[in-house]
Amino acid sequence: MQKLSDSLKKNDLNTLLDEAYDEALLDDKFKEFVVKLKIKRDILKKYTSLLEESSKEYYNCKNCHNIMECANKITGYAKLPRLNGDSLEFYYKPCRYKKKLDAKEKLHSNTKLFNVPKEFKEASFKNIYKTDKKRYSTILWLTDFIKKYKRDVHQKGLYLCGNFGSGKTYLIAAMFNELAKDGINSAIVFWPEFLNSLKASFNSDVKSEFKNKYNYVKKVPLLLIDDLGAESVTPWSRDEILCPLLQYRMDEKLPTFFTSNLNFENLENHLAITSKGDEIIKAGRIISRIKQLSEYQELVSKNLRK
């Protein structure tokens, strides 16, 4: 049999819960919030203080214009209730801005940049310079590549040769970012600086850094070697780094892209000259592999970096 004192305590508690809940209902926003939940009062009144917090966060989100304005305890999230049996549980729901930001970050993670400005993460076809008709053939080639790649049609990459500032890297980055929307991984490597970073990591105590960086670039589904021909050529960079990289990608049929200010003839001359003298045969091997991996196009356009 229930003790009289326990019954009185239970009645007192219910009275207190009712009073607190009724007082909270005087706030129009709180009242509107709990009505939308469509949950029985007997359950709601047990969580008045938590519901007041949820109501505040809900309306903060409703009136927010961007994630930088977020007034909630956890940026980008609102603490909201949901029914679990005869109880409420509270969870953190990401807002529309947080979802958009997460989607963007996930998209960006599909394109790795090595010693390349982060602005290329934002490269897109809608923002490319289209006034110059000389660029049309390259743009068409890249859009055609996207269509075929999505259909799993094997294709060569592109060796895009042109003047400084013509937008070669941006165009290929825009194509990579478009394919990143389908979860396709790619890498853009600024070749002169990448070689320097490889050399530095090779000489460091952490040899795994060199191996991880080199293997990622070697095996990534889509690769852009940016500004090939601007590096200082050494037998190590040409014969131990570039040649095996190209050979692997050629064997595995991995589309490989190149940008350069040099045509094939000038690039071959550039690759031939090292401290050991003129090594035209070894340079020729590199050119042969590049031709196996890519089609050749020239892009002559105004300097867009001015």
Secondary structure as the mmCIF struct_conf table of DSSP 4:
data_model
#
loop_
_struct_conf.conf_type_id
_struct_conf.id
_struct_conf.beg_label_comp_id
_struct_conf.beg_label_asym_id
_struct_conf.beg_label_seq_id
_struct_conf.end_label_comp_id
_struct_conf.end_label_asym_id
_struct_conf.end_label_seq_id
HELX_RH_AL_P HELX_RH_AL_P1 LEU A 4 ALA A 24
TURN_TY1_P TURN_TY1_P1 LEU A 25 LEU A 26
BEND BEND1 ASP A 27 ASP A 27
HELX_RH_AL_P HELX_RH_AL_P2 ASP A 28 LEU A 37
TURN_TY1_P TURN_TY1_P2 LYS A 38 LYS A 38
HELX_RH_AL_P HELX_RH_AL_P3 ARG A 41 LEU A 44
HELX_RH_3T_P HELX_RH_3T_P1 LYS A 45 TYR A 47
HELX_RH_AL_P HELX_RH_AL_P4 THR A 48 LYS A 62
TURN_TY1_P TURN_TY1_P3 ASN A 63 ASN A 63
BEND BEND2 HIS A 65 ASN A 66
HELX_RH_3T_P HELX_RH_3T_P2 ILE A 67 GLU A 69
BEND BEND3 ASN A 72 ILE A 74
TURN_TY1_P TURN_TY1_P4 THR A 75 GLY A 76
STRN STRN1 TYR A 77 ASN A 84
TURN_TY1_P TURN_TY1_P5 GLY A 85 ASP A 86
STRN STRN2 SER A 87 PRO A 94
HELX_RH_AL_P HELX_RH_AL_P5 ARG A 96 SER A 109
TURN_TY1_P TURN_TY1_P6 ASN A 110 ASN A 110
STRN STRN3 THR A 111 PHE A 114
BEND BEND4 ASN A 115 VAL A 116
HELX_RH_3T_P HELX_RH_3T_P3 LYS A 118 GLU A 122
HELX_RH_3T_P HELX_RH_3T_P4 PHE A 125 ASN A 127
BEND BEND5 ILE A 128 ILE A 128
BEND BEND6 THR A 131 THR A 131
HELX_RH_3T_P HELX_RH_3T_P5 LYS A 133 ARG A 135
HELX_RH_AL_P HELX_RH_AL_P6 TYR A 136 LYS A 150
TURN_TY1_P TURN_TY1_P7 ARG A 151 ASP A 152
STRN STRN4 GLY A 157 GLY A 162
TURN_TY1_P TURN_TY1_P8 PHE A 164 GLY A 165
BEND BEND7 SER A 166 GLY A 167
HELX_RH_AL_P HELX_RH_AL_P7 LYS A 168 ALA A 180
TURN_TY1_P TURN_TY1_P9 LYS A 181 GLY A 183
STRN STRN5 SER A 186 PHE A 190
HELX_RH_AL_P HELX_RH_AL_P8 TRP A 191 PHE A 202
TURN_TY1_P TURN_TY1_P10 ASN A 203 ASN A 203
BEND BEND8 SER A 204 ASP A 205
HELX_RH_AL_P HELX_RH_AL_P9 LYS A 207 LYS A 219
BEND BEND9 PRO A 221 PRO A 221
STRN STRN6 LEU A 222 ASP A 226
TURN_TY1_P TURN_TY1_P11 ASP A 227 GLY A 229
BEND BEND10 ALA A 230 GLU A 231
HELX_LH_PP_P HELX_LH_PP_P1 SER A 232 VAL A 233
HELX_RH_AL_P HELX_RH_AL_P10 PRO A 235 PRO A 235
HELX_RH_PI_P HELX_RH_PI_P1 TRP A 236 LEU A 242
HELX_RH_AL_P HELX_RH_AL_P11 CYS A 243 ASP A 251
TURN_TY1_P TURN_TY1_P12 GLU A 252 LYS A 253
STRN STRN7 THR A 256 SER A 260
BEND BEND11 ASN A 261 LEU A 262
HELX_RH_AL_P HELX_RH_AL_P12 PHE A 264 ALA A 272
STRN STRN8 ILE A 273 THR A 274
TURN_TY1_P TURN_TY1_P13 SER A 275 LYS A 276
STRN STRN9 GLY A 277 ASP A 278
HELX_RH_AL_P HELX_RH_AL_P13 ILE A 280 LEU A 293
STRN STRN10 SER A 294 LEU A 299
TURN_TY1_P TURN_TY1_P14 LEU A 304 ARG A 305
#
